[in-house]
Amino acid sequence: MVDQLPLLMNELPKEVRLIAVSKTRSVQEILEIYNKGIRDFGENKVQEMISKQLLLPQDIRWHLIGHLQTNKVKFITSFVSIIHSVDSLKLLKEINQQAIKSNRIVDCLLQIYIASEDTKFGLSFDEAILLLRNPELKNFENVRITGLMGMASFTTDTDLIRKEFRSLKEFFIILKKEFFKEDNNFKELSMGMSSDYKIAVEEGSSMVRIGTAIFGERNYNKN
Ligand SMILES: *Cc1c(COP(=O)(O)O)cnc(C)c1O
């Protein structure tokens, strides 16, 4: 499985960051990928991320890609690289408060809901705009909104997947003009997983989050 990694790294344009999604993988499996040069790893659960972070090399950049509960923010703000799953002002406020304690500025992406299927997580376009208009936001000096994250529908309909990624890119451009014109940090589009990263890259992704194409199928029973 690991043999697929060089191919993947070759195939991605240099400006697209590869995040190895290591949820359910052992420290040993992660080290194997680390030793091939990967430094960005993504986890979807806070507890799992903390325990791995303690055991693995300190130059790993950890990405929180799953839903984040407010009461767990304090466990990750001292080391997390990017939180991809910000979906409320309340969460952003807590990230700011905890980031102050760690004397850090934490990069955050707004998770936008683009799939046509029902999911619980992410902001609609309208909700994202309302969040960005909230006057409270300018007080959050220890968070930096650096872009958007989105997940396409789980489907074999590649036209639909492309349409959804394209809608996220278009929304990104709108937000850039409206809220981040002078802000060069707003530049990330986290989109694309094992099954759809090629389409995502064609549609302007700057970060792909890839698990199974690097590590093989996940076995949730192992944990
Ligand atoms: C698990 C996960 C991925 C990676 O999925 P693969 O299909 O294994 O590449 C990407 N993003 C999120 C948010 C995930 O939870």
The ligand as a Gaussian input file, in Angstrom:
#p B3LYP/6-31G(d) Opt

LIG

0 1
 C      -11.385000       9.975000       6.538000
 C      -11.379000      11.341000       5.955000
 C      -10.645000      11.641000       4.790000
 C       -9.850000      10.612000       4.019000
 O      -10.667000       9.656000       3.434000
 P      -10.050000       8.540000       2.445000
 O      -11.220000       8.102000       1.651000
 O       -9.499000       7.477000       3.310000
 O       -9.002000       9.195000       1.618000
 C      -10.653000      12.951000       4.329000
 N      -11.336000      13.924000       4.968000
 C      -12.065000      13.676000       6.076000
 C      -12.785000      14.791000       6.723000
 C      -12.095000      12.382000       6.603000
 O      -12.815000      12.154000       7.723000

